[in-house]
Amino acid sequence: MQALTGFRDFFPEACARRNRVFQSWRRTASRHGFVEYDGPPLESLELFTRKSGPEIVKQLYNFVDKGEREVAFRAEMTPTFARMVGARHRDFRKPIKWFAIPQLMRYERPQKGRLREHFQFNADLVGFGTPAEDAEMIALLVDALRDLGLGAGDFRVRLSSRAVWHAALEAIGVPVGAHGGVFDVVDKLERVEAAQSDAKLGALGLGAGEIAKVRAVCGAADLGAAAAAVGGLGEAGEWLQEVVRSLQGLGAGDCVAVDLGIVRGLAYYTGVVFEAFALGADRKYDGRAVAGGGRYDDLLKNLAGVALPAVGFGMGDVVLGQLLEEKGLAGAGGASGRVFVAWPGEGFREAALGIVRRLREAGFCTEYPLRSQGLGKQLEAAENAGAGCVVIVGDDLASGMVDVKWMADRRQERVAVDRLEDTLAQLNPAN
């Protein structure tokens, strides 16, 4: 029997690769001052419909539980985050900087890069509503990808702003009521034929001149060009420019590009939006979004009844895992940190188990034979287990010495027991 369609088994080697990514996410978030939280995998269905409307139900795994409650497995973490912050926001100093690594489930057709379940790095900041908060979130995203070994030649964060778009559309003369429709068209410009997109914009009431200006904003090389196309972007443009300056100061500028062709398809975004895209060998976007997020200043009020400005992003493990694999960066890691304790005869078992206990207490991943075997078979078992070295406990233990055999080059050295942890430190113990 196999796993359900769109779901994955994580055998040990795959789980090790997954855990390496999780450890990197936690390490990077901690460097930026974020703390980890979590919530239940099952929530009230209303929490999701209040955020995304009733149409979201067809994308959820939902049911009526034994208490006659309509519930759903979480398809995203933001509603849970909003509910939790709304419940206890007065107990935490601002800014609130939280992250989580939930497993999410969404009922949709599986395809390359999209499954019915995935793990996601979610980071959110509830603060004061400043450009510095937007820059901090994007810097965290860049650093999270860099920590996994990716660089400016592998990905680019495309930076835009819905507030800038509102300003541009007002300058063009597009009625406010049509802005949402324009955003829907702009969000799909790269995937839809130009004639079809123009027809949709025309159906929203835009004339040929207005459509040309919308396309000019989308294709602008920088904020200055976008402002020139419509006659100015006002405070929204200044905000986005401040984000760009902060990112340059934080050392993330080489991985970020202003690109107003990005608006993101989620209507709750109110300001800066951004997506990290993989780059092909030609350093052009290959169509795969690794992560995305933006500012959502009204969502907490709508979901939890508290008016607090916020910004956040999510990074899924499926597309990211594919990218790491392509770049040769998906190694499981950690295997060389294993220690195997062996002995030439059963008379040494008790003393050897004492060394096993000692190494484990020191934080080393330590294994030993669970059945009686000759030393040659034990060395073979150590190699099969991926051990970085074997500690051989024999006659020399009486004089306080053991042998350490390094598996990479088969080098063997005699080591004092009281110096064993120091000798093995190069293996990077599990703790």
LINRA-V181451 format. One record per backbone hydrogen bond with DSSP energy under -1.0 kcal/mol. CO is the residue of the C=O (numbers start at 1). NH is the residue of the N-H. E is the energy in kcal/mol with one decimal. If there is no record, write none. Layout:
# LINRA-V181451
co=CO nh=NH e=E
co=CO nh=NH e=E
This chain:
# LINRA-V181451
co=4 nh=7 e=-2.1
co=6 nh=116 e=-1.6
co=11 nh=15 e=-3.0
co=12 nh=16 e=-2.3
co=13 nh=17 e=-1.7
co=14 nh=18 e=-2.5
co=15 nh=19 e=-2.8
co=16 nh=20 e=-1.8
co=17 nh=21 e=-1.6
co=18 nh=22 e=-2.4
co=19 nh=23 e=-2.9
co=20 nh=24 e=-1.9
co=21 nh=25 e=-2.7
co=22 nh=26 e=-2.7
co=23 nh=27 e=-2.5
co=24 nh=28 e=-2.6
co=25 nh=29 e=-2.6
co=26 nh=30 e=-2.2
co=27 nh=31 e=-1.8
co=28 nh=32 e=-1.3
co=29 nh=34 e=-2.6
co=30 nh=33 e=-1.7
co=35 nh=99 e=-2.2
co=41 nh=74 e=-2.7
co=43 nh=72 e=-2.6
co=44 nh=47 e=-1.1
co=45 nh=49 e=-2.0
co=46 nh=50 e=-2.6
co=48 nh=52 e=-2.7
co=49 nh=53 e=-2.3
co=53 nh=56 e=-1.7
co=54 nh=57 e=-1.6
co=56 nh=59 e=-2.0
co=57 nh=60 e=-1.8
co=59 nh=107 e=-2.3
co=61 nh=73 e=-2.4
co=63 nh=71 e=-2.7
co=65 nh=68 e=-2.1
co=69 nh=65 e=-2.6
co=70 nh=45 e=-2.5
co=71 nh=63 e=-2.1
co=72 nh=43 e=-2.7
co=74 nh=105 e=-2.5
co=77 nh=81 e=-2.6
co=78 nh=82 e=-2.8
co=79 nh=83 e=-2.4
co=80 nh=84 e=-2.6
co=81 nh=85 e=-2.8
co=82 nh=86 e=-2.5
co=83 nh=87 e=-1.5
co=84 nh=88 e=-1.4
co=85 nh=89 e=-1.3
co=88 nh=91 e=-2.0
co=89 nh=92 e=-1.2
co=96 nh=126 e=-2.4
co=97 nh=35 e=-2.3
co=98 nh=124 e=-2.6
co=99 nh=37 e=-2.2
co=100 nh=122 e=-2.8
co=102 nh=120 e=-1.9
co=104 nh=118 e=-1.9
co=106 nh=108 e=-1.1
co=111 nh=114 e=-2.6
co=114 nh=111 e=-2.7
co=116 nh=106 e=-2.0
co=118 nh=104 e=-3.3
co=119 nh=317 e=-2.2
co=121 nh=315 e=-1.6
co=122 nh=100 e=-2.3
co=123 nh=313 e=-2.2
co=124 nh=98 e=-2.0
co=125 nh=311 e=-1.9
co=126 nh=96 e=-2.8
co=130 nh=134 e=-1.1
co=131 nh=135 e=-2.3
co=132 nh=136 e=-2.2
co=133 nh=137 e=-1.9
co=134 nh=138 e=-2.1
co=135 nh=139 e=-2.6
co=136 nh=140 e=-2.0
co=137 nh=141 e=-2.0
co=138 nh=142 e=-2.6
co=139 nh=143 e=-2.7
co=140 nh=144 e=-2.4
co=141 nh=145 e=-1.7
co=142 nh=146 e=-2.4
co=143 nh=147 e=-2.5
co=145 nh=150 e=-1.9
co=146 nh=149 e=-2.1
co=151 nh=154 e=-2.3
co=151 nh=155 e=-1.3
co=154 nh=279 e=-2.7
co=156 nh=277 e=-2.9
co=157 nh=257 e=-2.7
co=158 nh=275 e=-1.8
co=159 nh=259 e=-3.3
co=160 nh=273 e=-1.8
co=161 nh=165 e=-1.8
co=162 nh=166 e=-2.7
co=163 nh=167 e=-2.2
co=164 nh=168 e=-2.6
co=165 nh=169 e=-3.0
co=166 nh=170 e=-2.2
co=167 nh=171 e=-2.1
co=168 nh=172 e=-2.1
co=169 nh=173 e=-1.5
co=169 nh=174 e=-2.8
co=175 nh=178 e=-1.9
co=176 nh=179 e=-1.5
co=178 nh=182 e=-2.0
co=179 nh=183 e=-2.5
co=180 nh=184 e=-2.0
co=181 nh=185 e=-1.6
co=182 nh=186 e=-3.0
co=183 nh=187 e=-2.6
co=185 nh=188 e=-1.3
co=186 nh=189 e=-1.3
co=188 nh=191 e=-1.6
co=193 nh=197 e=-2.3
co=194 nh=198 e=-2.7
co=195 nh=199 e=-2.0
co=196 nh=200 e=-1.8
co=197 nh=201 e=-2.3
co=198 nh=202 e=-2.6
co=199 nh=203 e=-2.0
co=201 nh=206 e=-1.9
co=202 nh=205 e=-1.8
co=207 nh=211 e=-2.5
co=208 nh=212 e=-2.2
co=209 nh=213 e=-1.7
co=210 nh=214 e=-2.1
co=211 nh=215 e=-2.3
co=212 nh=216 e=-1.8
co=213 nh=217 e=-2.2
co=214 nh=218 e=-2.2
co=215 nh=219 e=-2.1
co=217 nh=220 e=-1.0
co=222 nh=226 e=-1.8
co=223 nh=227 e=-2.8
co=224 nh=228 e=-2.2
co=225 nh=229 e=-1.6
co=227 nh=231 e=-1.9
co=227 nh=232 e=-2.2
co=233 nh=237 e=-1.0
co=234 nh=238 e=-1.6
co=235 nh=239 e=-2.5
co=236 nh=240 e=-2.0
co=237 nh=241 e=-2.2
co=238 nh=242 e=-2.0
co=239 nh=243 e=-1.9
co=240 nh=244 e=-2.0
co=241 nh=245 e=-2.2
co=242 nh=246 e=-2.3
co=243 nh=247 e=-2.3
co=244 nh=248 e=-1.9
co=245 nh=249 e=-2.0
co=246 nh=250 e=-1.9
co=247 nh=252 e=-2.6
co=248 nh=251 e=-1.1
co=252 nh=255 e=-1.8
co=253 nh=256 e=-1.3
co=255 nh=157 e=-3.3
co=257 nh=159 e=-2.8
co=259 nh=262 e=-1.6
co=266 nh=269 e=-1.4
co=271 nh=162 e=-3.2
co=272 nh=295 e=-2.7
co=273 nh=160 e=-3.0
co=274 nh=293 e=-2.6
co=275 nh=158 e=-3.6
co=276 nh=290 e=-3.4
co=276 nh=291 e=-1.2
co=277 nh=156 e=-2.1
co=278 nh=286 e=-1.9
co=280 nh=283 e=-2.1
co=284 nh=280 e=-2.9
co=288 nh=278 e=-2.4
co=291 nh=276 e=-2.3
co=292 nh=314 e=-2.4
co=293 nh=274 e=-2.4
co=294 nh=312 e=-2.1
co=295 nh=270 e=-2.9
co=295 nh=271 e=-1.0
co=298 nh=302 e=-2.2
co=299 nh=303 e=-2.7
co=300 nh=304 e=-2.5
co=300 nh=306 e=-1.3
co=301 nh=305 e=-1.1
co=306 nh=308 e=-1.2
co=309 nh=127 e=-1.5
co=310 nh=296 e=-2.6
co=311 nh=125 e=-2.9
co=312 nh=294 e=-2.4
co=313 nh=123 e=-2.2
co=314 nh=292 e=-2.0
co=315 nh=121 e=-3.0
co=317 nh=321 e=-1.7
co=318 nh=322 e=-1.9
co=319 nh=323 e=-2.3
co=320 nh=324 e=-2.7
co=321 nh=325 e=-2.1
co=322 nh=326 e=-2.3
co=323 nh=327 e=-1.8
co=324 nh=329 e=-3.4
co=325 nh=328 e=-1.3
co=334 nh=337 e=-1.5
co=335 nh=338 e=-1.9
co=338 nh=388 e=-2.4
co=338 nh=389 e=-1.1
co=339 nh=367 e=-2.8
co=340 nh=391 e=-2.6
co=342 nh=393 e=-2.8
co=345 nh=348 e=-2.2
co=346 nh=349 e=-1.4
co=348 nh=352 e=-2.6
co=349 nh=353 e=-2.7
co=350 nh=354 e=-1.3
co=351 nh=355 e=-1.3
co=352 nh=356 e=-2.3
co=353 nh=357 e=-2.5
co=354 nh=358 e=-2.0
co=355 nh=359 e=-2.7
co=356 nh=360 e=-2.4
co=357 nh=361 e=-2.3
co=358 nh=362 e=-1.2
co=359 nh=364 e=-2.4
co=360 nh=363 e=-1.5
co=363 nh=430 e=-1.3
co=365 nh=339 e=-3.1
co=367 nh=341 e=-2.8
co=374 nh=378 e=-1.8
co=375 nh=379 e=-2.3
co=376 nh=380 e=-1.8
co=377 nh=381 e=-2.3
co=378 nh=382 e=-2.3
co=379 nh=383 e=-2.0
co=380 nh=384 e=-2.3
co=381 nh=385 e=-1.7
co=382 nh=387 e=-2.5
co=383 nh=386 e=-1.4
co=388 nh=407 e=-1.8
co=389 nh=340 e=-2.0
co=390 nh=405 e=-2.9
co=391 nh=342 e=-2.7
co=392 nh=403 e=-2.0
co=394 nh=397 e=-1.9
co=395 nh=398 e=-1.6
co=396 nh=399 e=-1.4
co=396 nh=401 e=-2.0
co=397 nh=400 e=-2.0
co=400 nh=417 e=-2.6
co=402 nh=415 e=-3.2
co=403 nh=392 e=-3.3
co=404 nh=413 e=-2.3
co=405 nh=390 e=-2.4
co=406 nh=410 e=-1.4
co=411 nh=406 e=-3.2
co=413 nh=404 e=-3.1
co=415 nh=402 e=-2.5
co=416 nh=419 e=-2.0
co=417 nh=420 e=-1.6
co=419 nh=423 e=-2.1
co=420 nh=424 e=-2.2
co=424 nh=427 e=-2.3
co=425 nh=428 e=-2.0
